[in-house]
Amino acid sequence: MRNKLLSVSLPAVFLLSSCGTKLPADAPPVTGSESRILVDAWEKQANAGLTAVQSPARIPIPIVIFKNPGAGFSEPEWEVSPAGAYSMYQAQNRGTSRTALSILASPGNGPALKEAPSVFSMPSPGTSGEEPREWKTVYVPALKKNIRYYLINLAAGDTHDQWATEIFTVGSASYRASVELTDSSQVSTLFARLAVKK
């Protein structure tokens, strides 16, 4: 089963080697590089050992979902790990319009991020292709908290704009939600529907 988290950041080493880009030795780090490294490490740990299951019954941490995301969404697909982590994925397809929702969760606290994680795009000569991003914020009523989110990737090829939240906590677990959608005006609406499954 494919990795359900929608983040598609590419390692800098791949971009640099494939494009032959050389950077100045004294190039300053891009704002958000530290956050990106922390998120990548958290995702790697959370994804370790995930296997498909029929239902989330074996998940020992609070199950955060997108509550009532709208009509036409597929049933959620679940993966769990022996460590107690899980991923959830569901999608809605309407002609050329597509919306996909994903959550990755893990026991324990995740890293606190100052800046929005940087992302990689195709580099131009003399650059790494690493770009800073800015936080946006949405209030999530069911979780009673503000959650920051940012743009991961712009639409390209057969993908649409992709957005992800910071790593946030519920109880003693950490979570990261992602959306891929045609209409980016709906991003905050979808993130505002995050809730703990009853």
C-alpha positions, 0 to 999 in steps of 0.5 A: 500500500502506498504511503498515505501522507501527501507530503512529497518533499524531495531530498536535496541530495537528489535534486542537486545530483540530478540537476548538477547544481552547485551552491556557494559554500557560504550559502546561508540556510533557507528559513524553515530548513531546521523545521523540515529536518525535524518533520522528516525525522518525525515522519520517518519514525511514525511511518516505520512498520505501518501495515494495512488493517480493516479498521482502527480498532487496534490503535491505542492513541486518540484517533483524529479524523476529518469529521464530516468532510463532505459527500462522495469521500471514500471510506478511510483506509487505515494502517497501523504499526506495532509502536502504536502509530497510524495513518488514515487516507480517504479521497473524493473524485469528481471528474477532474476535481480531486480532494484527498485527506491524510493523517499520520499519527504517533505516540508521544510528542512531536517536535515544536516548529518555529518556522514553517518547514521549507520545501524543495522545488526544481532548482534554478542555476546556483540554488538548491531549489529549497524554498521557505514557506509561511504559516497560515492558521485555522481554529479547530473547534473540536480540538479547541486549538489553533493549528498552523498549516502551510503549502507543500506543493503547487499543482503539477502534472496529475497532482493538485495543490498540497497542504499540511499542518504542523505536528500538533498534539492531542493527549499524549500523541502527535499528529500531522494532517495533509490535504490535496485538492483542486480548490485551495479556498477549501483548505482551512475549511477541511482542517477546521473539521479535524476531530477525535473519532468517538 
